[in-house]
Amino acid sequence: MAERKAALLVMGAGAWGTAIGSRLASNSGVNVRLWSRSEKMAKLINESRTNQGYLPEIHLSENLTASSDLTGLISWLKNEPEDTIKCLLLAIPSKGFYQICSKLQQFNLQNLIFVSLCKGVVSFEGKNYFPSEIIKRYFPKNDVCILSGPSFANEVARGLPFAISCSSDDLNLARKLSIVLNSEGMRVYAISDNIGVEVSGAMKNVLAIASGVCDGLSLGLNARASLITRGMAETVRLGVALGADKDTFLGLAGAGDLFLTTTGELSRNRKVGKEIASGGSLDEILSNLGHVAEGVTNAPKLLSLGKALSVSLPITKEVCSLLNKKKDAREALDSLLKREPSDE
């Protein structure tokens, strides 16, 4: 394989942005910079080689450089040699996603590839959009890719092996970027189904809350497996209604990420569900979590999308009932169990 030449600017120094930035910085021929809102955090990352706020015990790549100077970072990226693949990786939660895109509009970003790492739904001007759609609204002439799959930030930052999907409307672009990002212990597979990948990424967080409730109520492994499977059916129904390829939901961004997030001990959304089942206050749970739990903010958005398309999302509906305190965990479970029998 020819030597890679890539310059990557990762926007967002949270757990996922830091983890993927550190991992990619170890790739030969790949130059990585990390943008942090906080000058203090950027300085600490550069000096201590750790992100004390999100990954405190993990030593980051010596090749990763952090900065809060967005203008300087954009200038660096644009001034890399012409034969370099130049990408902006947006590791921004859905809640602040369009604000970052708006902030980036002040720069001339012609010929840069945008890569969304966000797993959620973005509310913008009274409507709900997936992250790649927001990017296209702000930067209609730029290419857009999505990275998604089973990838807990903690394990990625520690150098443990994993596999992930890279999606683009242009399959050749997805393949090109996959070659750049692929490395030992990090397998990147190309796919061309942005909607399927993004629906999967958003839905799995909601279903992880439901799975956490199931575990918190000690309902057993059979119940959890049934819940996850029916949750996958919800995801497929919504995705296909939006134009996704059904096969995507059996891949890394679909089944892979769903299984990990609904069963893994490192899952923040699953933890939220477990603590709700134990009677915890949602505000308190989120405050103690210290990280974003995308399922909490995205459940009502996904339910709204389902209603608009006449797609049944019963598990998502009950998660919403839990989150807005209309029902407790037992009542939500009873509502699911008392539904009329139907064909699978």
C-alpha positions in Angstrom: 0.0 0.0 0.0 1.3 3.5 -0.9 2.3 5.7 2.0 -0.7 7.6 3.4 -0.8 11.4 3.6 -3.6 12.7 5.6 -4.2 15.7 7.9 -7.1 15.3 10.3 -8.6 18.0 12.5 -10.7 16.5 15.3 -13.3 18.9 16.6 -14.2 18.2 20.2 -11.9 17.0 23.1 -14.5 14.9 24.8 -14.0 11.2 25.4 -14.7 10.1 21.8 -12.9 13.0 20.1 -9.8 12.5 22.2 -9.8 8.7 21.8 -10.1 8.6 18.1 -7.7 11.5 17.7 -5.1 9.7 19.8 -5.6 6.5 18.0 -5.4 8.0 14.5 -2.3 10.1 15.5 -0.4 6.8 15.8 -1.0 6.0 12.1 2.0 6.4 9.8 1.6 9.3 7.5 -1.4 10.7 9.4 -1.1 14.1 11.1 -3.7 14.8 13.7 -4.7 18.0 15.6 -7.4 18.1 18.3 -9.6 21.2 18.9 -10.8 21.9 22.5 -13.1 24.7 23.6 -10.9 25.0 26.6 -7.4 26.4 26.4 -6.6 24.9 29.8 -7.7 21.4 28.7 -5.6 21.7 25.5 -2.6 22.7 27.5 -3.0 19.8 29.9 -3.4 17.3 27.1 -0.2 18.5 25.5 1.8 18.6 28.8 0.4 15.5 30.6 -0.6 13.3 27.6 -3.9 12.7 29.4 -7.4 14.1 29.2 -8.2 14.4 32.9 -11.8 15.3 32.3 -12.8 12.2 30.2 -9.9 9.7 30.0 -7.8 10.4 33.1 -5.8 7.2 33.3 -5.0 6.7 29.7 -1.8 7.9 28.1 -2.5 9.6 24.8 -0.3 9.4 21.6 2.7 11.6 21.7 1.8 12.6 18.1 -1.5 14.2 19.1 -1.4 18.0 19.5 -4.3 19.9 21.1 -5.2 23.5 20.7 -8.1 25.9 21.4 -7.0 28.2 18.6 -9.6 27.3 15.9 -8.4 29.8 13.4 -4.8 28.5 13.7 -5.9 24.9 13.4 -8.0 25.6 10.2 -5.0 27.5 8.7 -2.8 24.5 9.5 -5.2 22.1 7.9 -5.7 24.1 4.7 -1.9 24.7 4.3 -1.0 21.0 4.4 0.4 19.8 1.0 -2.0 19.5 -1.9 -1.6 15.7 -2.2 -2.8 15.3 1.4 -6.3 14.1 2.3 -7.7 16.8 4.6 -10.6 16.0 6.9 -12.6 17.7 9.6 -13.8 15.1 12.1 -16.8 16.4 14.1 -16.8 14.6 17.5 -19.5 16.9 18.8 -22.7 15.9 20.7 -26.0 16.4 18.9 -27.0 19.2 21.2 -24.2 21.4 20.0 -23.7 20.1 16.5 -25.3 22.8 14.4 -23.7 25.5 16.4 -20.2 24.1 15.5 -21.2 23.9 11.9 -22.3 27.5 12.1 -19.0 28.5 13.8 -17.1 26.8 11.0 -18.9 28.8 8.3 -16.7 31.8 8.9 -13.8 29.9 7.2 -13.2 28.9 3.6 -13.3 25.1 3.9 -13.3 24.3 0.2 -12.1 20.8 -0.7 -12.1 19.6 2.9 -13.9 16.4 3.8 -16.3 16.5 6.7 -16.5 13.3 8.8 -19.3 13.1 11.4 -18.7 11.1 14.6 -22.0 12.2 16.2 -24.5 9.5 17.1 -27.7 11.4 17.5 -30.5 13.6 16.0 -30.0 17.4 15.7 -32.8 19.8 16.3 -32.5 22.8 14.0 -35.1 25.5 13.2 -37.9 23.5 14.6 -37.1 20.2 12.8 -35.0 17.1 13.4 -32.1 16.2 11.2 -29.3 13.7 11.2 -25.7 15.1 11.6 -24.7 14.6 7.9 -27.8 16.5 6.8 -26.8 19.5 9.0 -23.3 19.4 7.5 -24.8 19.5 4.0 -27.0 22.4 4.9 -24.0 24.5 6.0 -21.5 23.1 3.5 -23.4 21.8 0.4 -20.3 21.6 -1.8 -18.2 19.5 0.6 -17.9 15.7 0.7 -19.4 14.1 3.9 -18.5 10.8 5.5 -19.7 9.2 8.8 -17.7 7.0 11.2 -19.8 4.7 13.3 -19.7 1.3 15.0 -19.0 -0.5 18.2 -16.3 1.7 19.8 -16.2 2.6 23.4 -13.9 5.6 23.7 -12.0 4.1 26.7 -11.0 0.9 24.8 -10.2 2.9 21.6 -7.9 5.2 23.5 -6.2 2.2 25.2 -5.3 0.7 21.8 -7.6 -2.3 22.0 -8.8 -3.7 18.6 -12.1 -2.7 17.1 -13.9 -2.4 13.8 -16.0 0.5 12.5 -17.9 1.6 9.4 -17.1 4.5 7.2 -20.1 5.7 5.2 -20.5 8.2 2.4 -23.0 8.7 -0.5 -19.9 8.2 -2.6 -18.7 4.7 -2.0 -15.4 5.4 -3.6 -14.8 8.2 -1.1 -15.7 5.9 1.8 -13.2 3.4 0.5 -10.5 6.0 0.1 -11.0 7.3 3.6 -11.1 3.8 5.0 -7.7 3.1 3.7 -6.4 6.3 5.3 -7.9 5.5 8.7 -7.4 1.7 8.8 -4.5 0.5 10.9 -3.4 -2.4 13.1 -6.1 -3.0 15.6 -8.5 -0.6 13.8 -10.4 -2.1 10.9 -12.4 0.4 8.8 -15.1 -0.9 6.4 -16.6 1.2 3.6 -20.3 1.4 3.2 -22.7 3.8 1.3 -25.8 4.3 3.5 -25.6 7.4 5.5 -29.2 7.2 6.7 -28.9 3.6 7.8 -25.7 4.3 9.7 -27.1 7.4 11.4 -30.4 5.9 12.4 -28.6 3.0 13.9 -26.2 5.3 15.8 -29.1 7.3 17.3 -31.5 4.5 18.1 -29.0 2.3 19.8 -28.5 4.9 22.6 -32.3 4.9 23.3 -32.4 1.1 23.3 -29.4 1.0 25.7 -31.5 3.0 28.2 -34.3 0.4 27.9 -31.7 -2.4 28.2 -30.4 -0.8 31.4 -33.9 -0.7 32.8 -34.2 -4.4 32.0 -31.0 -5.1 33.9 -31.8 -2.8 36.7 -35.1 -4.6 37.3 -33.2 -8.0 37.2 -35.4 -9.4 34.5 -32.8 -11.8 33.2 -30.8 -12.4 30.1 -33.8 -13.8 28.1 -35.7 -10.6 28.6 -32.8 -8.5 27.7 -32.1 -10.4 24.5 -35.8 -10.2 23.5 -35.8 -6.4 24.2 -32.6 -5.8 22.1 -34.0 -7.9 19.2 -37.3 -6.0 19.2 -35.4 -2.8 19.5 -33.4 -3.8 16.4 -36.8 -4.3 14.6 -37.8 -0.7 15.6 -34.5 0.6 14.2 -35.0 -1.3 10.9 -38.5 0.0 10.5 -37.6 3.6 11.1 -34.5 3.3 8.9 -36.2 1.7 5.9 -39.0 4.3 6.1 -36.3 7.0 5.8 -34.7 5.2 2.8 -32.0 3.1 4.4 -30.7 -0.2 3.1 -32.0 -3.1 5.4 -28.6 -4.8 5.2 -26.9 -1.9 7.0 -28.6 -2.9 10.3 -26.8 -6.2 10.3 -23.4 -4.5 10.0 -21.0 -2.8 12.4 -22.9 0.5 12.6 -26.1 -1.5 13.2 -26.0 -4.7 15.1 -22.5 -4.3 16.2 -23.0 -0.9 17.9 -26.4 -2.0 19.2 -25.1 -5.1 20.9 -22.2 -3.2 22.5 -24.2 -0.3 23.8 -27.1 -2.3 25.2 -24.9 -4.8 27.0 -21.5 -3.2 27.7 -20.6 -2.1 31.2 -19.0 1.1 29.8 -22.2 2.2 28.2 -23.4 5.5 29.6 -26.9 5.2 28.3 -27.3 1.7 29.7 -26.1 3.1 33.1 -28.8 5.8 32.9 -31.4 3.1 32.4 -30.1 0.9 35.3 -30.2 3.9 37.7 -33.7 4.9 36.6 -34.8 1.4 37.3 -33.3 1.7 40.8 -35.4 4.8 41.4 -32.8 7.5 40.7 -33.7 11.0 39.6 -32.8 11.6 36.0 -31.4 15.1 36.8 -29.2 13.6 39.5 -28.2 10.6 37.3 -27.0 12.9 34.5 -25.2 15.2 36.8 -23.3 12.4 38.4 -22.6 10.8 34.9 -20.4 13.8 33.9 -20.7 12.8 30.2 -23.3 13.1 27.5 -26.0 10.4 27.3 -27.3 10.9 23.8 -30.3 8.5 24.3 -31.9 11.0 26.8 -32.1 13.9 24.4 -32.7 11.8 21.3 -35.5 9.5 22.4 -38.3 12.2 21.9 -36.8 13.3 18.6 -36.8 9.7 17.2 -40.3 9.1 18.5 -41.4 12.3 16.6 -39.7 11.1 13.5 -41.5 7.7 13.8 -44.9 9.4 14.3 -44.4 11.6 11.2 -43.7 8.4 9.2 -46.4 6.3 10.9 -43.7 3.9 12.1 -44.4 2.1 15.3 -41.6 2.5 18.0 -43.1 1.0 21.2 -39.8 0.7 23.1 -38.8 4.2 22.2 -42.2 5.4 23.3 -41.8 3.8 26.7 -38.3 5.2 27.2 -39.8 8.6 26.5 -42.5 7.9 29.2 -39.7 7.1 31.6 -37.7 10.1 30.8 -40.6 12.6 31.1 -41.7 10.9 34.3 -45.1 9.8 33.1 -44.3 6.3 34.1 -41.8 4.5 36.4 -39.8 1.5 35.2 -42.3 -1.1 36.2 -45.2 0.7 34.5 -43.3 1.2 31.3 -42.4 -2.5 31.3 -46.1 -3.5 31.9 -47.1 -1.3 28.9 -44.8 -3.3 26.7 -45.9 -6.7 28.0 -49.6 -5.9 27.6 -49.4 -4.9 24.0 -51.6 -7.0 21.6 -49.8 -10.0 20.0 -48.5 -9.3 16.5 -46.6 -10.9 13.7 -42.8 -10.8 14.0 
